[in-house]
Amino acid sequence: MNWFQEKLYEHHKQMLSMDSVLYHWRTEFQDVLIFENATFGKVLVLDGILQLTERDNHIYHEMIAHVPLMAHGSARDVLIIGGGDGGTLKEVLKHPVERATLVEIDGEVIDLSRRFLPDVSSGAFDDPRANVLVMDGTRYIAETEDRFDVIIIDSTDPMGPGEPLFTADFYKACRRRLRPGGMIVVQSGAPFFQPGELEMVCQRLSGSFPGVRPYLAPVPTYAGGMLALVAAAESRDALRPPIDALRERFGVLQGRTRYYSPEVHRAAFALAPSYEPFSLRE
Ligand code: SAM
């Protein structure tokens, strides 16, 4: 049996059996591997780091999309930076948004995901509200004059092409592209193994946003089983509205989510004491 080994840390690695390799190639930006695993279905790996599996990607995508959109409550224009697999786009388009712009640096990730992982995006790329651009997210943010209600940074980790998406300057530029009441969410790594990444994202976002708040999503195939996301807005309370407000807004998603619910939204912001230092005060 062939095994995929994810070696992110010196003394820890995880392995998934590669029951069949569907694709392996180096694009202009990164190494792309897509294989099939009996437990998790098809798996997408970029530069040796597991990005998603068919079986558990909905948890990540629902939590990165619905938390900011439900907290905002009336988003019309949404920007996704990265996210070439289309999973976040699919979740965003479940809301009555007018436009969802996706800016992915590597067009091959979009093409390969559509070909090998069609259930992740489920037709989202063909939705007339989807505006898909293949370019570097930092260049897009620097050049666009458009404004957004929610910006979602669905990127790889801070290495390779994803590195500039984790700078304080990038977050400042994102803030300028948000409408009043706007919100941003940043994929911030595995907090058990990468506490530094979570702390860095919180610190850097707090240079541009008064309200910064980490939250957690359990994703079995991410090392350590838990993924950290950081949301930022004009106030911390805006990110975690009262349960009644979330329940009222949930109608639009009712029966269309497998992980997200108003109760899960509120609970995701409850942090263990060891994560509290990252939970910046206003
Ligand atoms: N779920 C994910 C994870 O495990 O971290 C992220 C998934 S998504 C596939 C990440 C995407 O971000 C990749 O397709 C990558 O090409 C894209 N990306 C990286 N750097 C970028 C940049 N500077 N601008 C736009 N997209 C970028």
Residues whose N, C-alpha, C, O or C-beta is under 5 A from the ligand:
A	BS01	SAM	L50 Q51 I81 G82 G83 G84 D85 V103 E104 I105 D106 V109 M135 D136 G137 T138 D154 S155 T156 D157 P161 G162
